[in-house]
Amino acid sequence: MHLSGRARSHKELSWIAAANGIGYTFIAMLVFPVFNGVLDNSPVMFHSVKLVDTDYSRSSKGPDRYYITVESWRNSNTEKLQVSQAGYNLSATRINKKVTVLTKAGAFNVEWLYGYLIDK
């Protein structure tokens, strides 16, 4: 009632409404993956795939990141997975060997990586 006839107030409210919409969307994007995993009661799926490549990225501002590239258990050609330095060191000599990728279906049917096992 206080805002009727004041175009400037409507403009301020529209900015507030837009900021709320963006904020709630951002929060939902952060919370969705957490609840997808926390509420997931599905069994662990084991996928035996071939190790294709290893890679790492050095950072002057933070820790180095280590990756392995494996054949995909889904529709794409390969998957790039972040691993520990020990996992990277172990996998560097095991190109074309098998890696067991563990996934779960997800509470909202969005598959997520549960873990990996590099065969010794």
C-alpha positions, 0 to 999 in steps of 0.5 A: 500500500505504501508503494502505490504510485511510487515508480522508484519504489517498484524499481527498488523492489524489482532489484531486490526480487532479482537478487533473491532469485539469483541468491536462491538459485546459487544456494540450490546449486550448492546444496543439491550435490550435497543432498544428492550424496547424503540422502543416497541409499543406492548400492555402490556400482563397480566399473572396470575401465582402462587407464588412458593417461595421467596429468597434473596441474601446478599452482603457485597459489595452492596445492598441485592437482593430480588427475587420471584419464580413464575410459568412460563407463558412460556415453562419452569417450573418456573421464578425467578424475582428480586423484591424490598424489599417491594415486597419481604416482601409482597410476603413472606406471600403469597406463593401459591397466585397469582402474575400478571406478565406484559410483552411486546412483544419487538420491535425485538420480544424478550419478556421482563418483564414490571412489576409485581403486587403482589395481596394483 
